[in-house]
């Protein structure tokens, strides 16, 4: 798997800490990398931040409908 990741210019990351993996569609990878670079963050840091923010906003929006 490491050789496959290196062949496509990626990193192989294995961690027992996350229960879910998110894959960035190929056509968005360049955009995500550019956005992360603008914010001086790693791609992983950037994705974790926007994913967390998006989920929290969506959760708050949907749960407030039932209160």
Secondary structure, 3 states (H helix, E strand, C coil): CHHHHHHCCCCCCCCCCCCCCCCCCHHHHHHHHHHHHHCCCCHHHHHHHHHHHHHHHHHHHHHHCCC
